[in-house]
């Protein structure tokens, strides 16, 4: 496959972001876009557009794409991905929190039967500094990894509340469906941004495994103080959800969900090993060999460990993807490299996509397990089965 016939299901904020970047990469040929609400012709030149709740099925049958990007509301991901896989389409699946026990198991079975790939679109895996730190860890520069930290720390109140302070009141946006998680759950409802890169760096599923977690929740104040007095929707999700994860190998991972209090956006990354520590928030590093007990700016050192992905595509990534500092562009390049088997002119050599559907299933299980831990005030094992 040299050119990838590509379609999109869902054309909201995220779908439009990805389409713009897909059009800058020669491997992708956009053949169709399906969305329940419609789209102007100027937004999808050269592609057929399908409007309506079930219109995506017609698009799949008529266009017969090789790859489908799914950027629909969370509760529709499995349904849409299943329809694609049944038609032998590869799937690029947006990430989310966990919704139910073993929700990805049927999808994994069908994908294996059909021999198609599912790419979790966790863009933080492709951050320039994350891939450099992964290389540092792989080459032993930080020694044995002891502690890691990450999270999703992003004030989402303007997204969740409309201008009148009504929860989920922004019609036609993800506010309508996303806000329900804040009034029905008390858990880390979006763990993958922080956890995915840490699992990749640590080799979870290969050289180590997640074993136990314990989660804690604060009271919920951040949303309520900006809500209309007439909106009596209960807020059940604590402002801060803190989860401590123990691995079988003895590494501790701290994960934070923090989306309803005022703060600058942060993924809160830190990686600490027996030979040094990287502080991703302040972009600084300390190695034992420095022997100075003084932090240093991390840019020069991480440049020595530049990943192959950023060596190949970094210049174009920063040119085309200023919104996410190049990580979306690198992610899409890695999807293309996997599917084209490096048939493009700028051969990616041995580059392979770093995450699978099994990884996504593991990361999202934190939502369900953290809810159990908070509700029952106890430590919970990964793989624990319960009616939720």
N, C-alpha and C positions, 0 to 999 in steps of 0.2 A: 504494500500500500504506500504510494508516494503522496497522493492527495487524499485527505480525510474528508469524506462527505459528512458534514457536521450539522446538527440541528439543536435547537434549544427549546426546552419546555419551561415556561416561566419567563416573563419579560418585564419584571419589575426593576428595582434599583440594582440588584446584583446581576441580573441577566443582562442589562444594558452595559454595565461595566465590563463584563466578560466579552460580550460581542465586540465592543470597541477594540479590545486587545486581540481577540481572535482574528480580526481583519488585518492586523499588522503582521501576522505570521503566515508565511506562504503555504505551509502544509495544510491549512484549514480551508475548506470550501464550504461556505455557509449555504445550505440548501433549504432550510425551513425554520420557522419560528412559530411556536404555538403558545397562546396566552388566553386566559379566560376573558380578559378585559379589552383586548385589541391593541393595535399599534399602528402608528402612521407609516405610510409607505417610505417616507424619508428616513425612517429609523432602521429599515431593513432592505436597502436597495439590493436587488439581485437575488433575494430569497423569497420563497413563497410564505405567505403568512396565513395562519389558521386561528380563528377566533372562536372561543367557546370552551365549556368545561371538558367536553370529550373530544375536542377537535384535534388534540395531540395524536390520537390513535389514527386519524385519517392522514395526518402528516407522516407518521411513521410508515404507513402502508404505501403512500404515494411516493414519498421521497427516498425511502429505503436508505437511511443514513448509516454510515459506519459507526458514528459516535454521537451520543446525545448528552448535552449538558442539562442537568435538572436543577433549577433554582426556584422551585415552588415552595409554598409553606411547608413547614416541617412534617405535618401529619400526612402529606401527600407523597413524600419521597419514596416510600416502599412501593406504593401502587404504581407510580409513574415508572420507577426503575424496573419493576417486574414486567410491565408491558414492553419496555424497550428490549430487555433481555430475551423475552419470548420471541422477539423478532430478530434475534441474533445481533443486536446492536451493543457495542461497548457503551459504558455509562460513565460520565464524569459527574459525581454526585456531591452537591453542596453539603456542608457539615451542619450539625445541630446537636442538641442534647438527646439523651435517651428518652423514649416515650413508653416503652413496655418491655417486659421480660423477653429476651431472645428475639427482638424484633427483626434483626438482620438474618437470622438463621434460614428462613425460607429463601431469601434473596441469594445467600451464599450457595445454597444447594442448586438453585436454578442456574446461577452463573457458572458453576462448576460443570453442570450437565451440558450447557451450551458452549462452554469453552470461551466465554467472553470475559473481559476485564471490567472491573469497577474501580474507578479512581476517586478516592475521597479528596475533595477539593479543600484540603486544609492548607491554606496559603502560608501560614507561619512556618511550615516545614522548610520553606524556600527563602526565608530571610537570609540576607547575605551573612550576617554575623552568626546566625544559628548554624548554617552549613560550615562555616569556618571553625566554630567551636566543636562541631561534630568531628571534623578532621583532626583537630587538636587532641580530642579524647581518643579517637581511633589510633593516633600515633603515640599516645601515652604522655603527652605534654602536661596534662593536668593530673597524672597519676591515676590512682583508683578512685572512682567517683563515690563520694560519701553522702552528699546532700545536694538537692536540686529544688528550685522554686520556680513557679510560673503561675499565670492566671489570666483571667479576663477582667480587666479593670478599666471600665469605659462607661462614663455617665450616659445612660440611655433614656433619661427621663423625658427629654424633648421628643424622642421617638415614641415612647409609650403613652404620653399624655398629649391631648390636643390643646389648642390655645385657650380653651375654657377649663382646663384641668380635669377633663374626663378621660379615664383610663381606656385605652383602645378606641378613642374617638376619632382618630385620623383615618377616615374612610378611604379605601383604595390603597392603603399602605400595609406594611407588615405589622403595624401597631394593632390592627384588628385581631389578629390571631396570636401574636407574640405576647401580648399583655396578659392573656389568660394564664400563662405559666406563673405569673406573679401573684395571682389570686387563687391558685389551686394547688401550688406545690411549695415545699420548703426544702430545697436541694440545690446542688450545683447544676443549673440547667443548661450550662454551656461550657463544658470542661475542655473541649478539644483544642482550643487556641493555645492554652497553656500546656496541657498534658502531651499533646501530640509530638511537639519538638523534643520534649524531655525524654519521652519513650524512644524516639528515634536516636537521640544522642546516646542513651544508656544501652540500647540494643534490646529493648523489651520484646519478648517473643523469640529472641535468638540466644542471647547469653544471660538474660535475667528475665524475671516474670513478676508482675504485680501480685501481691499476696493478700494484704489487708488494707482496709481504710477505716478511719475514724473522722467523722465530720461534725462541725459545730455551726450554729447559726446565731446571729445577733437578733435583736428586735428589728422591726420594720418601721422606719421613720421617714426615710428619704423620699419615697413616693407620696405618702400620705400628706406631708406638709405642703405639697404643691397641688393636691387634688381639690377639686371643687367640693364645697360643703354638701352639695346635692348628690355627689357621687359617693354612695355608701358601699361600694365594692370592697370586700375585705382584702387586705394585703397579707398574704401568708408567707411570702418569701422574705427571709431575713436580708437586711441590707448587705451584710457580709456573710458569705459561706466559706468557712475555712476547712479544708480537708487535708488530713495527713495520711499519706500512702506509704506503706512499707513494702519493699520488694523482697523476694526470696533471698537475694544476695546481700541484704543488709543495708541498702541505700534508702534514705528517707526523702520523699517528695512532698513538698508543701504546695497546695493548689488553692487559689483564691478566686471566688466569684464576687464581683463588686461592681454593680451597674446602676445603683440608685442613690449614690451620694456624689457631691461635687468633688471632682478630681480630674487632673489631666489623664489622657489615655495612656495605658501602660500594659504590657504583657508580663512585667514583673519577673523577668528571667534572671536566674542566678545558677551557676554550676560550680560546685566546690569539690575538689579532689585532694588527694594526699600530697600533691605537689604544687597546688595553686588554686586560685579561685577567679572566676569571671563574673563580674557584676554587669548584667545587661541593661539595667535601668540607667545607671550612670556612665555606661560605656567605659569601664575601667577594668584593669586586670592586675593581679598580683601573683607572681611565681616565686616559689621558694628560692630559686637560684638568684633572684634579685638581691636577696639578703639586705633589704633596706627598710622593711616594714612600711613601705610607702606605695600607695596605689599608683599605677601608670595608665595613661590613656591607652585604650585597647586597639586603636586603629592600626598602628604599625605592626603589632604582633599578629593580629588577625589577618593582615595582608599577606603574611608569610604562609598562611594556611588557607588562602583563597580556594574555594571549591571549584571543581571543574565546570560546574554549571555556570557559575558567575564569571569564570575565565572566558567561556564561550559566548555568553549572551548578556553579560552584565551591562555593557554600554547601551545596547538596545533596550534592556529592561528599564534602566533609569530614564531613557529618552521617552519611552511610551507609557510607562506606569509610574508616574510621580505620586499618584493617589496612595498606593501601597508600597512605595519605595522599591519597586521592581519585583516584589515577590510573586504577584499574580502572573506577571509575564514569564518569569522563570518556571513557575508551575505549569503553565500552558505549554511551554517549550518541552518540558519533561514528559507531559502526556503525549505530545506529538512524537518525541524521540522513541517512546515505548511502542507506539502503534506503527510508525513507519519503519521500524527496525533500522533507524539511522540512514534512511535513503536520501535525506536532504543533503545539500551541498556542504553545509557546515556540520559534518558528521559529529555526533555526540559520543562516539566511541562506545564505552561500556555503560553509559548512564542509563539507569533504570528508575522508574517511579518508586519513591521510598515508602509508600504506604499501600495497604490492601484493605479490602472490605473487613477482613478479620481484625485489623488494627482499629478501624473505625468502630466496630462492635465493642471492642475492649474499652476504648476511650469513652464512648457514650454510656457504658454500663456504670460509670461513676455517678451519673445522675440518679439512677435508681438505687444504687447502694448507699449513696450519701443521704438520700431521703429516709431510708431504713435506719441508718446510723443516727440521724438527728431525731427521728421520731422515737426510737427505742433506746437512745442514749447508750450506744454500745459500738464496739468494734465489729466490722463485718468483713467476711472473706470474699475475695473476688471469686466468681462462680457460684455465689450463694443464690439459691432459688427460692422465690417467695411470690405469693399472689400479691400484686401491688395495686 
